[in-house]
Structure formats: C-alpha cells, structure tokens
C-alpha cells in the first residue's frame, strides 16, 4: 500500500496497493533486495499506475525496509533523468531504511505495551 509520498498526488496514499511479488516494489519486498534501474518502465516487472502520472519518471531505486526476517515496507526513489544510482546513494537510502525500521519497530512496541496495559 502506498503509505507516504513526496512527488505523487497525496490523495492516493492508502489507495494504491500491490501484492507481494507484484511489480518492482513487490519484487523488492519479496526478495528483500534492492533494485536499481535506469529505465524502470522497460523492466518486465514494472507495473504502471496511470493515476499516479508516473510517465515522467525513468530511473528508479527500490529499497526494502527489512530486518531480514520481515519486510515492513519499501522505499522508492524515482528520477526523471535516465541514470544509474551510484553506490553512495544506495548506501544512503539503506541508512534511511534502517532508521525507518527502528521507528516502525518502536511504534509497534509502544502500541503493544499500551494494549497490554488496557
């Protein structure tokens, strides 16, 4: 499910859904490995969402938010230019993914503790 966005119409947050293994994002979630593509729309795993008007984007970096056991989400970066994402940018996104993972797990822990007290 599209949980947040910067660049796409925010009205689609919570409304765009894909299955595990579906599209590039679903493949990243299933395999727990990032995918970097300079021409994402030409990849056979690509799934087009016309409502997002994503035709202007070419390059894509899709990175899993995972603790190796479970996948909590996927970060997608899109670029209008046709480019390859360098290793330092991929590493930077991995840091962001780990920070998000920590925040997600902490939020789940706090919510569980709250339910336990009720």
VENUR-V302780 format. One record per pair of residues at least 12 apart in sequence whose C-alpha atoms are under 10 Angstrom apart, sorted by the first residue. I is the first residue (numbers start at 0). J is the second residue. Records with the same first field share a line. If there is no record, write none. Layout:
I = J ; J
This chain:
0 = 12 ; 13 ; 14 ; 15 ; 16 ; 17 ; 18 ; 72 ; 73
1 = 13 ; 14 ; 15 ; 16 ; 17 ; 72 ; 73
2 = 14 ; 15 ; 16 ; 72 ; 73
3 = 74
4 = 74 ; 75
5 = 76
6 = 51 ; 53 ; 76 ; 77
7 = 50 ; 51 ; 52 ; 53
8 = 50 ; 51 ; 52
9 = 51
10 = 51
11 = 50 ; 51
15 = 48 ; 50 ; 51
17 = 46
20 = 44
21 = 44 ; 45 ; 46
22 = 42 ; 43 ; 44 ; 45 ; 46 ; 47
23 = 35 ; 36 ; 39 ; 40 ; 42 ; 43 ; 44 ; 45 ; 46 ; 59 ; 60 ; 61 ; 75
24 = 44 ; 45 ; 46 ; 60 ; 61 ; 62 ; 63 ; 72 ; 73 ; 74 ; 75
25 = 44 ; 45 ; 46 ; 61 ; 63 ; 72 ; 73
26 = 44 ; 45 ; 61 ; 63
27 = 61 ; 62 ; 63 ; 64 ; 70 ; 72 ; 73 ; 74
28 = 61 ; 62 ; 63 ; 64 ; 65 ; 69 ; 70 ; 71 ; 72 ; 73 ; 74
29 = 63 ; 69 ; 70
30 = 63 ; 70
31 = 62 ; 63 ; 64 ; 65 ; 66 ; 67 ; 68 ; 69 ; 70 ; 72 ; 73
32 = 61 ; 62 ; 63 ; 64 ; 65 ; 67
33 = 60 ; 61 ; 62 ; 63 ; 64 ; 73 ; 74 ; 75 ; 89 ; 93
34 = 59 ; 60 ; 61 ; 62 ; 63 ; 75 ; 84 ; 89
35 = 58 ; 59 ; 60 ; 61 ; 62 ; 75 ; 76 ; 82 ; 83 ; 84 ; 85 ; 89
36 = 57 ; 58 ; 59 ; 60 ; 61 ; 77 ; 81 ; 82 ; 83 ; 84
37 = 56 ; 57 ; 58 ; 59 ; 60 ; 77 ; 78 ; 79 ; 80 ; 81 ; 82 ; 83 ; 84
38 = 56 ; 57 ; 58 ; 59 ; 78 ; 79 ; 80 ; 81 ; 82 ; 83
39 = 56 ; 57 ; 58 ; 59 ; 60 ; 77 ; 78 ; 81
40 = 53 ; 54 ; 56 ; 57 ; 58 ; 59
41 = 57
53 = 77 ; 79
54 = 79
55 = 77 ; 78 ; 79 ; 80
56 = 76 ; 77 ; 78 ; 79 ; 80 ; 81
57 = 77 ; 78 ; 79 ; 80 ; 81 ; 82
58 = 76 ; 77 ; 78 ; 79 ; 80 ; 81 ; 82 ; 83 ; 84
59 = 75 ; 76 ; 77 ; 78 ; 79 ; 80 ; 81 ; 82 ; 83 ; 84
60 = 74 ; 75 ; 76 ; 77 ; 78 ; 83 ; 84 ; 88 ; 89 ; 92
61 = 73 ; 74 ; 75 ; 76 ; 77 ; 89 ; 92
62 = 74 ; 75 ; 76 ; 89 ; 92 ; 93 ; 95 ; 96
63 = 75 ; 92 ; 93 ; 96 ; 97 ; 100
64 = 92 ; 93 ; 95 ; 96 ; 97 ; 98 ; 99 ; 100 ; 101 ; 103
65 = 96 ; 97 ; 99 ; 100 ; 101
66 = 96 ; 97 ; 100 ; 101 ; 104
70 = 100
71 = 96 ; 99 ; 100 ; 103 ; 104
72 = 96 ; 99 ; 100 ; 103
73 = 96
74 = 92 ; 93 ; 95 ; 96 ; 99
75 = 92
76 = 92
